């Protein structure tokens, strides 16, 4: 049990003592139960249970997923945002190569890498990689600061028509064409969280946080913070607006329920007319079975890279 307790203490928002987050104790308890189940039945069993909870909605999305699309907006240059402090920089080779090969392969791309590991060998001598040094402050602060990071280089990003943020532990496995991806005219895009397709998402409902929503809002879709973006001007405005709310929370010693994901969901729900929400194929959990006919585009999985 000591080992399980130590695991549950190692949460991504460690180091936030003095901040109010109404979910911390709940998550500690949940993680303890989760690790007990993992130890008894194995991680594959836990993943399968999550998959089964979402299976029916994934199955329903296959028909729409496979319908030919028509490109509705032009993306001539894409800025891809990668954040990787410490050992997370080790994900970059897989990330870089897979996005170049499979994600909008005909579109010009540039990778903006925020990291404290600026001497990482794989970052060197690449014309399409821009390294932005940062100072590591702890996992939760880095996660919440990504909007400030992006806004801080807006002059560099304005060279591109679109911006994409994808978590460092994601990689592309299936070709995403412009026709598939830009089959809409919305200035922003997001992705349905695969673990909350058949159950309500865990939105921030505490009014003391700037990420707070209420039960009268449209809470039908919960979007995952691992994959989002949009047209450059609109996306930069979004980052600036979200960061303003996060900074206010910091001043009040508050951290939203699910960090950046809570703030993103608030922004998307309050700006629904601007957001196109892709299905979960753009952040499919590693280890989940794949239904026949379902085309996975990106996988979200650490694999053995950090081991």
Protein Blocks (a to p, Z undefined) as FASTA:
>chain_A
ZZmmmmmmmcfkgoiahiacfklmmmmmmmmmmmmmmmmnojklmmmmmmmmmmmmmmmm
mmmmmpccddfbdcfbdcdddddehjllmmmmmmmmmmmmmnoplbccddddddfklmbm
klgopakbccdddddebjklmmmmmmmmmmmmmmmmmmpmbdcdddfkbccfbdcdfklm
mmcfbfbdcdddfklmmbccdddfbfkbmkbccfkbcckbccdfkbgcddfklmmmmmmm
mmmmmmmmmmnopacfklmmmmmmmmmmmmmmmpccddfkloccehiacdehiacfbdcd
ekjmlZZ
